[in-house]
């Protein structure tokens, strides 16, 4: 499913209309929310209209359409403003972009190691798992300066779409060992590029450039089996405030 936020990631407030109402949820004509997936948490946000405000409590896909679960009823046909929680989206976008940097460096330095799992958290931490048999955990921890050098270089992040068959034929574009982003109804797949560093298929939200992230630290490298290594990262909060 193709989401508005994938093509308009900078739009966090959108005037739209309630097209259908069911118990506890609504379907909008359009909305700026990312419903989660690929290890990224769903957006937080709210709907506003003349008579009130409803918090977005979750998302549900049914019949090929995305429904918003709300904490209160919204009138059918009502014009509303859909508003994304900018702080929460920003932290998720930072983590997702930073994980692409980690992914790119591990892929480059550890013989094309593939991803086996990803999870971003609300507290500014995340983890990414790799199939890297026999990898030295210290060598993975030593990637931290390179990660922060990419952040400091403020490399542009661009998104495009290419035919799925073309993506499957490009080495390293489908980076997960077991799951690839599904193609859109038109047969294309979304590609996220950190210009000068990396290209890979991905459906999540990202920064416009790597410099939009605070520095990160590698909090821990776990040995999760004979082949699997888990890298845990954390945003380095600025003194006296959040990211």
Sine and cosine of phi, psi and omega as CSV:
sin_phi,cos_phi,sin_psi,cos_psi,sin_omega,cos_omega
0.00,0.00,0.72,-0.70,-0.02,-1.00
-1.00,-0.06,0.79,-0.61,-0.06,-1.00
-0.96,-0.28,0.55,-0.83,0.05,-1.00
-0.81,0.59,-0.67,0.74,-0.07,-1.00
-0.90,0.43,-0.38,0.92,0.01,-1.00
-0.95,0.33,-0.46,0.89,0.01,-1.00
-0.97,-0.23,-0.28,0.96,-0.06,-1.00
-0.68,-0.73,0.86,0.51,-0.10,-1.00
-0.91,0.42,-0.30,0.96,-0.01,-1.00
-1.00,0.04,-0.13,0.99,0.00,-1.00
-1.00,0.00,0.93,-0.36,-0.04,-1.00
-0.93,-0.37,-0.05,1.00,0.00,-1.00
-0.63,-0.78,0.85,-0.53,-0.15,-0.99
-0.66,-0.75,0.78,-0.63,0.12,-0.99
-0.98,0.20,0.78,-0.63,-0.08,-1.00
-0.49,-0.87,-0.27,-0.96,-0.07,-1.00
-0.58,-0.82,0.59,-0.81,0.08,-1.00
-0.97,0.23,0.89,-0.45,-0.03,-1.00
-1.00,-0.05,-0.49,0.87,-0.04,-1.00
-0.42,-0.91,0.61,-0.80,0.00,-1.00
-0.84,-0.55,0.75,-0.67,0.18,-0.98
-0.78,-0.62,0.16,-0.99,-0.09,-1.00
-0.84,0.54,0.91,-0.41,0.08,-1.00
0.99,0.17,0.02,1.00,-0.03,-1.00
-0.46,-0.89,0.32,-0.95,-0.02,-1.00
-0.68,-0.74,0.37,-0.93,0.14,-0.99
-0.89,-0.46,0.79,-0.62,-0.04,-1.00
-0.98,-0.18,0.40,-0.91,0.07,-1.00
-0.87,0.49,-0.61,0.79,0.06,-1.00
-0.33,-0.95,0.38,-0.92,0.04,-1.00
-0.36,-0.93,0.37,-0.93,-0.06,-1.00
-0.99,-0.11,0.13,0.99,-0.13,-0.99
-0.99,0.16,0.60,-0.80,0.20,-0.98
-0.99,-0.12,0.84,-0.54,-0.13,-0.99
-0.99,0.11,0.07,1.00,-0.02,-1.00
0.99,-0.11,0.34,-0.94,0.01,-1.00
0.64,-0.76,0.42,-0.91,0.00,-1.00
0.91,0.42,0.42,0.91,-0.02,-1.00
1.00,-0.02,-0.16,0.99,0.01,-1.00
-1.00,0.00,0.66,-0.75,0.00,-1.00
-0.96,0.29,0.45,-0.89,0.06,-1.00
-0.91,0.42,0.51,-0.86,0.10,-1.00
-0.87,0.50,0.43,-0.91,0.23,-0.97
-0.96,-0.28,0.41,-0.91,0.01,-1.00
0.16,-0.99,-0.29,-0.96,-0.08,-1.00
-0.41,-0.91,0.30,-0.96,0.17,-0.98
-0.94,-0.35,0.67,-0.74,0.03,-1.00
-0.84,-0.54,0.64,-0.77,0.09,-1.00
-0.51,-0.86,0.05,-1.00,-0.15,-0.99
-0.83,0.56,-0.59,0.81,-0.11,-0.99
-1.00,-0.08,-0.06,1.00,-0.02,-1.00
0.22,-0.98,-0.29,-0.96,-0.05,-1.00
-0.65,-0.76,0.63,-0.77,0.08,-1.00
-0.79,-0.62,0.72,-0.70,0.06,-1.00
-0.99,0.12,0.65,-0.76,0.08,-1.00
-0.98,0.21,0.87,-0.49,-0.06,-1.00
-0.99,-0.16,-0.26,0.97,-0.02,-1.00
0.19,-0.98,-0.06,-1.00,-0.03,-1.00
-0.69,-0.72,0.51,-0.86,0.02,-1.00
-0.58,-0.82,0.76,-0.65,0.06,-1.00
-0.99,-0.11,0.74,-0.67,0.02,-1.00
-0.48,-0.87,0.77,-0.64,0.03,-1.00
0.89,0.46,0.51,0.86,0.00,-1.00
0.97,0.24,0.20,0.98,0.01,-1.00
-0.80,-0.59,0.48,-0.88,-0.03,-1.00
-0.98,-0.18,0.80,-0.60,0.01,-1.00
-0.95,-0.33,0.59,-0.81,0.08,-1.00
-0.99,-0.14,0.80,-0.60,0.10,-0.99
-1.00,0.01,0.76,-0.65,-0.12,-0.99
-0.85,-0.53,0.32,-0.95,0.01,-1.00
-1.00,0.01,-0.04,1.00,0.08,-1.00
-0.38,-0.93,0.31,-0.95,-0.08,-1.00
-0.96,0.28,0.53,-0.85,0.08,-1.00
-0.83,-0.55,0.68,-0.74,-0.03,-1.00
-0.90,0.44,0.67,-0.74,0.06,-1.00
-0.90,0.44,0.69,-0.73,0.01,-1.00
0.99,0.15,-0.03,1.00,-0.06,-1.00
-0.95,0.30,0.66,-0.75,0.20,-0.98
-0.95,0.30,0.71,-0.70,-0.04,-1.00
-0.68,-0.73,0.28,-0.96,0.18,-0.98
-0.94,-0.34,0.84,-0.54,0.06,-1.00
-1.00,-0.09,0.84,-0.54,-0.13,-0.99
-0.80,-0.60,0.85,-0.53,0.02,-1.00
-0.99,0.10,0.62,-0.78,0.13,-0.99
-0.93,0.37,0.96,-0.26,-0.15,-0.99
-0.91,0.41,-0.61,0.79,-0.03,-1.00
-0.91,0.41,-0.71,0.70,-0.01,-1.00
-0.91,0.42,-0.72,0.69,0.04,-1.00
-0.86,0.52,-0.67,0.74,-0.02,-1.00
-0.87,0.49,-0.66,0.76,0.01,-1.00
-0.93,0.37,-0.64,0.77,0.04,-1.00
-0.91,0.41,-0.64,0.77,0.02,-1.00
-0.91,0.42,-0.61,0.79,0.08,-1.00
-0.88,0.47,-0.78,0.62,-0.03,-1.00
-0.86,0.50,-0.67,0.74,-0.05,-1.00
-0.91,0.41,-0.68,0.73,0.04,-1.00
-0.90,0.44,-0.68,0.74,0.01,-1.00
-0.89,0.45,-0.60,0.80,0.04,-1.00
-0.92,0.39,-0.54,0.84,0.10,-0.99
-0.90,0.44,-0.61,0.79,0.05,-1.00
-0.90,0.43,-0.74,0.67,0.05,-1.00
-0.84,0.55,-0.74,0.67,-0.01,-1.00
-0.84,0.54,-0.73,0.68,-0.03,-1.00
-0.87,0.49,-0.68,0.73,-0.05,-1.00
-0.95,0.32,-0.64,0.77,0.05,-1.00
-0.91,0.40,-0.68,0.73,0.03,-1.00
-0.86,0.52,-0.64,0.77,-0.04,-1.00
-0.96,0.29,-0.67,0.74,-0.15,-0.99
-1.00,-0.08,-0.21,0.98,-0.07,-1.00
-0.80,-0.60,0.77,0.64,0.20,-0.98
0.82,0.57,0.70,0.71,0.08,-1.00
0.93,0.36,0.55,0.84,-0.01,-1.00
-0.84,0.54,0.70,-0.71,-0.04,-1.00
-0.99,-0.11,0.42,-0.91,0.00,-1.00
-0.99,0.15,0.68,-0.73,0.04,-1.00
-0.92,-0.40,-0.13,0.99,0.03,-1.00
0.02,-1.00,0.49,-0.87,-0.01,-1.00
-0.58,-0.82,0.59,-0.81,0.15,-0.99
-0.45,-0.89,0.81,-0.59,0.12,-0.99
-0.98,-0.21,0.58,-0.82,-0.08,-1.00
-0.88,-0.48,0.30,-0.95,-0.04,-1.00
-0.96,0.27,-0.28,0.96,-0.07,-1.00
-1.00,-0.02,0.21,0.98,0.02,-1.00
1.00,0.10,0.30,0.96,0.07,-1.00
-0.88,-0.48,0.29,-0.96,0.03,-1.00
-0.37,-0.93,0.28,-0.96,0.10,-0.99
-0.67,-0.74,0.49,-0.87,0.06,-1.00
-0.65,-0.76,0.74,-0.67,-0.06,-1.00
-0.96,-0.28,0.60,-0.80,-0.01,-1.00
-0.75,-0.66,0.52,-0.85,0.16,-0.99
-1.00,0.04,1.00,-0.06,-0.04,-1.00
-0.73,-0.68,0.98,0.19,-0.05,-1.00
-0.83,0.56,0.79,-0.61,0.10,-0.99
0.96,0.29,0.18,0.98,-0.04,-1.00
-0.93,0.37,0.64,-0.77,0.05,-1.00
-0.98,0.20,0.86,-0.52,-0.03,-1.00
-0.86,0.50,-0.57,0.82,0.02,-1.00
-0.89,0.45,-0.61,0.79,0.02,-1.00
-0.91,0.41,-0.58,0.82,0.07,-1.00
-0.94,0.35,-0.66,0.75,0.04,-1.00
-0.89,0.45,-0.51,0.86,-0.03,-1.00
-0.94,0.35,-0.10,1.00,0.06,-1.00
-0.97,0.26,-0.21,0.98,-0.10,-0.99
-0.82,0.57,-0.73,0.68,0.02,-1.00
-0.88,0.48,-0.58,0.81,0.02,-1.00
-0.93,0.38,-0.63,0.78,0.05,-1.00
-0.86,0.51,-0.75,0.66,-0.03,-1.00
-0.94,0.33,-0.45,0.89,0.10,-1.00
-0.92,0.40,-0.61,0.79,0.05,-1.00
-0.92,0.39,-0.66,0.75,0.06,-1.00
-0.86,0.51,-0.74,0.68,-0.03,-1.00
-0.91,0.41,-0.46,0.89,-0.01,-1.00
-0.95,0.30,-0.22,0.98,0.06,-1.00
0.80,0.59,0.79,0.62,-0.01,-1.00
-0.95,0.30,0.69,-0.72,0.03,-1.00
-0.89,0.45,0.55,-0.84,0.08,-1.00
-0.89,-0.45,0.84,-0.54,-0.07,-1.00
-0.82,-0.58,0.50,-0.86,0.03,-1.00
-0.86,-0.52,0.61,-0.79,0.04,-1.00
-0.54,-0.84,0.07,-1.00,0.05,-1.00
-0.75,-0.66,0.68,-0.74,0.03,-1.00
-0.71,-0.71,0.36,-0.93,0.05,-1.00
-0.84,0.54,0.61,-0.79,-0.05,-1.00
-0.86,0.52,-0.64,0.76,0.00,-1.00
-0.88,0.48,-0.59,0.80,0.04,-1.00
-0.92,0.39,-0.65,0.76,0.02,-1.00
-0.90,0.43,-0.67,0.74,-0.01,-1.00
-0.91,0.42,-0.45,0.89,-0.04,-1.00
-1.00,0.06,-0.22,0.98,-0.03,-1.00
-1.00,0.00,0.90,-0.43,-0.04,-1.00
-0.85,0.53,0.74,-0.67,0.08,-1.00
0.99,0.12,-0.05,1.00,-0.02,-1.00
-0.98,0.21,-0.63,0.77,0.11,-0.99
-1.00,-0.08,0.98,-0.22,-0.26,-0.96
-0.99,-0.13,-0.21,0.98,-0.02,-1.00
-1.00,0.09,0.61,-0.79,-0.02,-1.00
-0.93,0.36,-0.54,0.84,-0.16,-0.99
-0.85,-0.53,-0.44,0.90,-0.12,-0.99
-0.74,-0.67,0.73,-0.68,0.10,-1.00
-0.90,-0.43,0.53,-0.85,0.07,-1.00
-0.83,0.55,0.71,-0.71,-0.01,-1.00
-0.94,0.35,0.51,-0.86,0.05,-1.00
-0.93,0.36,0.42,-0.91,0.10,-1.00
-0.96,0.28,0.21,-0.98,0.00,-1.00
-0.82,0.57,-0.44,0.90,0.01,-1.00
-1.00,0.07,0.08,1.00,0.05,-1.00
1.00,0.08,0.12,0.99,0.03,-1.00
-0.99,-0.15,0.22,-0.98,0.05,-1.00
-0.72,-0.69,0.57,-0.82,-0.05,-1.00
-0.99,0.13,0.71,-0.70,0.00,-1.00
-0.86,-0.50,0.77,-0.63,0.06,-1.00
-0.96,-0.27,0.80,-0.60,-0.04,-1.00
-0.86,-0.51,0.81,-0.59,0.25,-0.97
-1.00,-0.06,0.96,-0.28,-0.21,-0.98
-0.87,0.50,0.84,-0.55,-0.01,-1.00
1.00,-0.04,-0.08,1.00,-0.04,-1.00
-0.79,-0.62,-0.74,0.67,-0.28,-0.96
-0.34,-0.94,0.50,-0.87,0.17,-0.99
-0.68,-0.73,0.76,-0.65,0.08,-1.00
-0.38,-0.92,0.44,-0.90,0.02,-1.00
-0.95,0.31,0.70,-0.71,-0.02,-1.00
-0.23,-0.97,0.57,-0.82,-0.02,-1.00
-0.95,-0.31,0.01,1.00,-0.13,-0.99
-1.00,0.06,-0.13,-0.99,0.02,-1.00
-0.99,-0.17,0.54,-0.84,-0.09,-1.00
-0.62,-0.78,0.15,-0.99,0.09,-1.00
-0.97,0.25,0.28,-0.96,0.09,-1.00
-0.97,0.26,-0.42,0.91,0.07,-1.00
-0.38,-0.92,0.38,-0.93,-0.10,-1.00
-0.89,0.45,-0.45,0.89,-0.01,-1.00
-0.93,0.37,-0.13,0.99,0.08,-1.00
-0.96,0.27,-0.14,0.99,0.01,-1.00
-0.99,-0.11,0.56,-0.83,0.25,-0.97
-0.94,0.35,0.27,-0.96,0.10,-1.00
-0.87,0.50,0.33,-0.94,0.06,-1.00
-0.83,-0.56,0.34,-0.94,0.14,-0.99
-0.83,-0.56,0.53,-0.85,0.15,-0.99
-0.99,0.11,0.95,-0.30,-0.09,-1.00
-0.97,0.26,-0.55,0.83,-0.08,-1.00
-0.20,-0.98,0.50,-0.86,0.18,-0.98
-0.85,-0.53,0.87,-0.49,-0.04,-1.00
-0.97,-0.25,0.61,-0.79,0.16,-0.99
-1.00,-0.03,0.94,-0.34,-0.07,-1.00
-0.97,-0.24,0.40,0.92,-0.01,-1.00
0.61,-0.79,-0.06,-1.00,-0.07,-1.00
-0.88,0.48,-0.55,0.83,-0.11,-0.99
-0.91,-0.40,-0.34,0.94,-0.20,-0.98
-0.99,-0.16,0.72,-0.69,0.11,-0.99
-0.83,-0.55,0.70,-0.72,-0.02,-1.00
-0.93,-0.37,0.86,-0.52,0.05,-1.00
-0.98,-0.20,0.84,-0.54,0.04,-1.00
-0.97,-0.25,0.79,-0.62,0.02,-1.00
-0.87,-0.49,0.33,-0.95,0.04,-1.00
-0.60,-0.80,0.66,-0.75,0.14,-0.99
-0.91,0.41,0.69,-0.72,0.05,-1.00
-1.00,0.04,0.97,-0.24,-0.08,-1.00
-0.92,0.40,0.67,-0.74,0.08,-1.00
-0.91,0.41,0.48,-0.88,-0.03,-1.00
-0.87,0.50,0.78,-0.62,0.08,-1.00
0.99,0.11,0.19,0.98,-0.01,-1.00
-0.15,-0.99,0.05,-1.00,0.01,-1.00
-1.00,-0.03,0.13,-0.99,-0.01,-1.00
-0.96,0.29,0.00,0.00,0.00,0.00
